[in-house]
Amino acid sequence: MDDWPDWVQQLPVVDTPFPGCRGHLLAGPHGQIVFWSFPTGASVPRHQHGPQLGLVVAGQLQLAVGDDTRTLCSGKHFTLADRVPHAAVVAPGTLVIEVFADPDRHTSAQRSA
C-alpha cells in the first residue's frame, strides 16, 4: 500500500509541525482519527497529550515511552494513557491510523486553492 484510498485523501489535511508526515483528519465531538503517511520517514520528538491508540497498517515505527523503546511492524498496535510522554522514529513508507480521545488534538491545515 503506497498511500490511503482517495476517500481518505479527500479528508482535511492535518496541520503538523513534524516534517516527513502527512495526516488526514476525521474528527467529531468524541475524538479524532488521523490516517498518517510517512513517505520519507519521520522523527517525532517527545510530546504528550490525551489518551490515544494506534495501528501500524504498513511499514514500521520505533515507539519510545519512558525508558522503553519497541519496534512495531504492520499489524501491530499501541495504546498510550493520558499525558504519557512518548516519541517515535518512523520508517519511510509507513502508514499508521491513530485514534485520539481528545476531540481537538489536531487541527486541519488550510488547503491552497
Beta strands, then each sheet from edge to edge (+ up, - down):
strand 1: 22-28
strand 2: 31-38
strand 3: 42-47
strand 4: 52-58
strand 5: 60-65
strand 6: 68-73
strand 7: 77-80
strand 8: 86-90
strand 9: 94-100
sheet 1: 1+ 2- 9+ 4- 7+
sheet 2: 3+ 8- 5+ 6-
end
